[in-house]
Amino acid sequence: MNRILVTGHNGFVGRNLIPKLITQKAELILPSKEDCDLRSYEQTNNFIARYNPNIIIHLAAVCGGIGANKKQPYKFLHHNLLINNNIVQASINNNIKKLVTFGSVCAYPKITPLPFKEEDIWNGQPESTNHGYGESKRVLMLMCQVAREQYGLNAIHLIPTNMYGRYDNFDPETSHVIPALIQKVHNAVKSKRPLTVWGTGNASRDFLHVSDCCNAIIQAAEHYNGVEPINIGSGKEVSIKGLVAQIAKIIGYEGTIIYDKNKPDGQPRRRLDISRADKLLGWQPKIDLEKGLTDLIQWWRYNNGY
């Protein structure tokens, strides 16, 4: 039986992944922040040495939406570099059988030909509104590659696109685009006021349901041992205007929508090439955006008494 340590298990992806791992009958090691501060190498190394997992799935990260990233670029860079360095180094020191690391579409350059291919990730700087976080993820990918080269660490790196789903972060200060828009549309319905959305609405995103992403993580942990990073996305793009229209339709908002062009769009377009995931993992997404949004909004309403 695999002994799997999952960092960030209380986060968005972790809370969706753990039930799937339980069905795999894995022995799970789930450190809390009180058990182990991943920013401390001593605590990280001692915890891993104590529990001796053979697989680590590293999901923990300091993350947030466009507003939070723009305000605190140093925090997102510094804290994530600390966490990632400690996990990789402790994995080397404790002869971990396999390390699965989790990157971000934010690591891609601001202007990248569509669809984004894994080999394009170093061809420019990440978009300025999230460059601290994006650079930390590029460095994590590089650390995995050179740790494999020098120490033989079986470290693999997945690059997920924008995700959404149950247990997403709905904090208005740090939430990503879909939960932020759900709350804004809901509030506009209640207040009967116009809906204001950041940016022009013309930017596009590749949205992946978190359940599909978790399936990719499990398949990679079980079957993939290569040096090449792997994109995990829907392979489709939708404009922010299109996304707003879908959410408004599901919630029942028929009022005015205002796009605040003084606010940033972020990266102009995003769509990942997922052919490598299909080839190397045999993975493809199954949940389309309309179905996923409907499920998320129903779940959010239920859990908030709406």
Secondary structure, DSSP 4 states (H G I P E B T S, - for coil): --EEEEETTTSHHHHHHHHHHHHTTPEEE---TTT--TT-HHHHHHHHHHH--SEEEE-------HHHHHH-HHHHHHHHHHHHHHHHHHHHHTT-SEEEEE--GGGSBSS-PSSB-GGGTTSSPBPGGGHHHHHHHHHHHHHHHHHHHHH---EEEEEE-EEE-TT----TTT--HHHHHHHHHHHHHHHT--EEEES-S--EE-EEEHHHHHHHHHHHHHH---SS-EEES-S--EEHHHHHHHHHHHHT--S-EEEETTS---SS---B--HHHHHHH-------HHHHHHHHHHHHHHHTT-
